[in-house]
Amino acid sequence: MVSSNPLKNKFQVTLLLENRLHDFPKGFYYLLPLSCVILDKLQRNQYFSFVEKKQHGISFL
């Protein structure tokens, strides 16, 4: 049932937003290390690809 009191409605919306913002870091802390691992793998692959090409004398120009 919707309250006719605007202050009560605003308070309920504020609580809902705070709860959603509170849940966000739980997922964020899980994704941050995962994204670091993925970026690390991509950078390593790119580096080793560069080293292989350099060893074989492949020109980049």
Secondary structure, 3 states (H helix, E strand, C coil): CCCCCHHHHHHHHHHHHHHHHHHHHHHHHHHHHHHHHHHHHHHHHHHHHHHHHHHCCCCCC
